[in-house]
Amino acid sequence: MTADATVSESQVLDALRAVQDPDLNKDIVALGFIKDLRICAGSVAFSVELTTPACPVKELMKAQAEKAVFAIAGVHEVKIEMTAQVTASRPVLGDKGMIPGVKNVIAVSSGKGGVGKSTVAVNLACALAKTGAKVGILDADVYGPNVPLMLGVTGEPTVIDKKIVPFVAHGLQLISMGLLVAEDQAVIWRGPMLHSAIRQFLFEVNWEDLDYLVVDLPPGTGDAQLSLSQSVHLMGAVIVTTPQAVSVLDVKKAIRMFQTVNVPILGVIENMSWFTPPGSTERYYLFGEGGGKIIEEQFGVPLLGQIPLEVKVREGGDDGAPIVMSSPETESAQAITALAGKLAQRVSVLNAE
């Protein structure tokens, strides 16, 4: 670091202590976010290295830092680069269950089928990738592997040095049972075979420097969920539901299951929350209202957000073009993008704790 005669390094750092990370509840200097500070003739430049590129208050923090430094006498120029280094989730005891090349494993689950879990998982992964994070998606729903269709991927994966090479689509690294069996072939497996397949997808795939590995689980609370929680260190789980009472009951079971195996619940996502007809602004609550809020209140699990029902979501899934990539201007895509930011926040906060 260099120093100018009228503006000192200590002055700049003292000014930046006024900028707080609202999630970690500390200032950005104490958190070690300030990198590569340079001062020359009244010009101040530095980087702010956040814990996730998906931070929803990134621009606010940048503006606050710029204002704080400009308030120093003698400063006439401030250059700030916003960067990120995603923190890794670590087991309490050693590195047991850690996947080489993966920082955080996030399970996406649901208490029952038909709630749009895979659609949410795919679009969440895409939204995280759009922020600049390195993201993979593991389709662990071996009985109904729909993720390849939703991402427009076909073919068989290759193996190099005894490691499966994941496909890459829409910026995501992907592996799925749907890429290993014929489309019309039923997967009829008992628990031990399922457990073996999930372990292979976790540890025998060449995942490359992933910040987040999103795992799309089958619905319910069966073998796949238990195999995943026993095989790998899970950063946390996201539960997808719809507003109606039946779904809420099933979500309660899913939450209890993850709590039993000591997996943190990162939050609940309420899908298909309402429908707005084209040309109208009126919302129709086709599947009831308030299910996600009930779960939040009863279990203390945060409701990350609500996703409206839109035809383009279904069309994007059928066409291999997730809505956050193909139609980012839609209400659903914007809701999922906001959800991804909140999810990344939760991951950063829990890792810091």
N, C-alpha and C positions, 0 to 999 in steps of 0.2 A: 504494500500500500504506500502511496505517496501522499505528502501533505502540502498544502498551500499556506502562504504566509498569513492569510487572513481567515481562512476556513480550516478548522482542524478536524481530524478523524473523530475525536471525542465529542465535538460539537454535533457532528452528523449523527453519531450513534445515540447521543442523548436525545436528539430530536426524534429519532425513529422509535425510541422507547414509548412514545405516545400512541403508536399504532399497535393495536391489539388483534390477535387472532381470536375471533368470537367463539370458536369451538374449543380451542385449547386453553383459553382464558389466561394467556400470557402475552407479553409484548414480543414483537418479531425479532428484537435483538436478543432477548433472553432465550428464545427458542432456537437461536442460531440460524435464522433464515437469511441474514444479510451476508452476501458473498461478494468477493472481488470488488471491494470498495476502492474507488480511485478519485482523487481530488486534484484538480489542476486549474489554477487561476480562476477560481470561482465556479468552475464546472465540476459537478459531482455526478459520478456514475457508479452504479452498483446493481447486483442481482438480488432478487428476493426469491429464495428457493422454498416453495411450499411443499406440503406433504402429499399433494395430489394435483394433477393438472385440471381435474374436474371441480376444483374449489369454486362454489357459486358466488363467493364474495371476493374473488381474485381482483376484479377491476376496482372494487371499492377500496381494497387495501392498497392497491397501487396509487389511487388518487390521494388517499390519506398520507401515504409515505411521501409523495411528491409535494404535497402542501406543507408537510412538516419540515422538509429540507429547504424548500423555498423561503421559509420564514427565517432562516439563518441569515444574519447580515453578511453581505459579501457574496452570496450565492446568486448567480444569474442564469444557471442552466442545470437542469436535473435530468439525467437519463437513467431509466429503470427498466431492467429486463426481468420479466416474470418467468421463472422456471419452476420445475417440480422434481422432486425425488420421492417416489411413493415409498412409504414405510412398509416394512415386512412384518407380518404377524408371526410371532414366535411361540412355541409351546413353553410351558413353565419349566419343564425338565428337558434340556438339551434340544436337539433338532429332530426328535422322533416324529415321523409322519410328514416331514417337510419334503416337497417335491423339488428336485433340481430345476432351477430356472423359473420358479414360480414364487412370488412374494405373498400373495393372498388368495386363498381358495374360498369362493362364495357359493353356497348352495342355494338354488332357487327351487322351492318346493310348493306343494299345495295339498290341502287335506283331501281333495277330491278332484276328479277329472272334469274337463269342460270349462275351466275358468280362464283359459288363455295363458297358462303358465309358460309354455314354450315360446309363445309369441312375446311375452314380457321378457323372458330370459334373453332371447335373441336381440331384441331392441335395446334392452339395458346394456348389453355387451357392446352393441354398435355405438350407443350414446357415449359410453366411457371411452371407446376408441377414438371417437371424433374429437375429444378433448386433447388428444395426444398421448393418452395412456396406452401401454402395450397390453392387449387383452386376448384371451383365448376362451373358447367355449367348448365344454365337454358335454356331449349329449349322452347322459347316463340313463335315459329312458329307453332301455334296450327293447322293450316290448312295443313301443310306438315311437321310433326315432324320426322325428319330423324336422329336426334342425337343418339337415342338408337341403331339404326342399325349400325351407324358408330363406336359406342363404344362397340358393341356386347352385349347389355343388353336387357333382356326380363323379363317378369313377371310383377306383380303388386306391388307397394310400400306398406309398412305397415304403420300403424298409431299408435303412442305411445303418450299418454297424449295429445291427440288432435293435435299432430304435425306429419306431413308426414316425414317419414325417407327416405332420399335420397339414391339412389343406389350408389355404389362405383365401378368405373371401371377405370383402367389405372391411378390410383391415383387421380381421379376426383370424386367429389360428383355430382350427376346428378338427375334432375327431368325433366319430359317431359310429354306432353299430350299423346304422343305415348305409354306411359306406363299405361295410364288410360282408353284407348278405344281400341276396337278390331282393328286389322290391316286394315280390309275392311270397317270400320265404318267411314263415313264422318262427320266431325265437321261442322255443319251449325249454326253459331252463329252471332248474331248482336252485336253491340258495347258494351252494358251493360254487356252481358254475358262474352264477351272476357275480359273486364276490371276486372270483378270479378275473373276470372280464373288466370289472371296475378297477381293480388294482393294476391291470395291464394298461388301461387307458390313462391312469394317473402316473405311473412310474416308468412305463416303457414307451412313452411318446416323447419325442424330442421337442418339448416346450422351450421356446427361446425367449428368455428374459421377460417373462410376463409380470406385469404389475398386478393384474387380476385374472384369475381363472374362474369363469362362471360355469357352474355345473348344473345342467338342467336335469332334475331328478324326475322319476315317475311320480304320479300322484299317489297320495296315501302315506302310510307309515310302515312300509314293508322292508324286505331284505335290502333293497338298494340303499335306502336311507341309513340302515344300520351298517352296511358294508362300508359306505363312504365315511361315516363318523368313526369307524374302527380302524380304517386304513390310513387316513390322512389327517393332518392337523387342519381343521376347518376354522377359518377366520370368523365365519358366522353364516347364518341362514336368513334368507328372505322368503316370506310366505305370501303367496298370491291367492287372493280370494275375490269373490263377487259379493254384492251387497246383501243378498238374501239370507234369511236366517239359517237355512240348511247349510250353506257354505260356512257360516260363522261357527256352527257346531263342529264341522270338520277341521277348521283352522285351529280350534282349541286343542284338538287331539294332536295335530302336527306340532304345535308349540310345546305341548307337554312332552312329546317324544324327543325333540331336540334338547329341551331342558334336562331330560333324564340322562342324556349322553353328554351333558356339559358343553353344548354348542350354543354360543350367544345368538339371540334373535336380533338381527340388524334392523328389522322392521317389517311391516305389513304393507302390501300394495293392493289397493282395491281396483280391480279391473272391471270394465263394462259398467261404469258407475252411472252413466246417463247417456241418452241419445238426443241429439239435436237435429231435426230434419233439415235438409238443404233449404236455404233461403229463410230459415227461421232462427230465432234466438232462444226459443223456449226449450227447456230441458224436460225430457220424459224419462222417469226413473223406471225402466222396464223391469228391472230385477230387484226392486225395493230400494231402500235408502238407509245409509248409516251403519252398514255392517262393519266396515273398517274402523269406524269411530268406537263402536261397542268393544271391539277387540282391544283397541288402545286403552280404553278406560278400565276394562276388566283385568288385563294382564300387564299393564304398564309397558307395552311394546309400542314403539312409535309407529304411527301411520305415516309412511313416507309420502303418500300421495294417492290421487285417484286418476284413473285413465278413462276417458269417455269412450263410448262405443262408436266407431266410425267404419264405414265400408272400406275405406282405403287401407285400414289395418289388415283386414282379411285379404284384400287384393295384393298387398305387398308381400304377405306370407305365401300366397299361392304362386306369385311370380318370382320369388327369390330376391325380392327387393324390399328389405325392412323399411317401415314407414319413416323412421328417423333419418334414413339415408335418402329415400326416394321422394318424400314429401315432408320436409322438415318444417314447413309453414303450418301444417295442420295442428289442430288442438291436441290430438293424441300424441303427436311427435314432440310437441313442446312440453306436454305433461311428463313424458318419459325422460326427456332431457333434464328436466328439473329433478325428477326422481333419482337419476344417475348422480347428480351433484350431491343430493342429500345422502345417498348411499356411500359415496366416496368420503363425505364428511364423517359419517358414522365409523367407517373403517379407520380413518386417521385418528379419531378420538379414542377408540378402543385400543388401537395399537399404542398410542401415547400412554394410556393408562397401564 
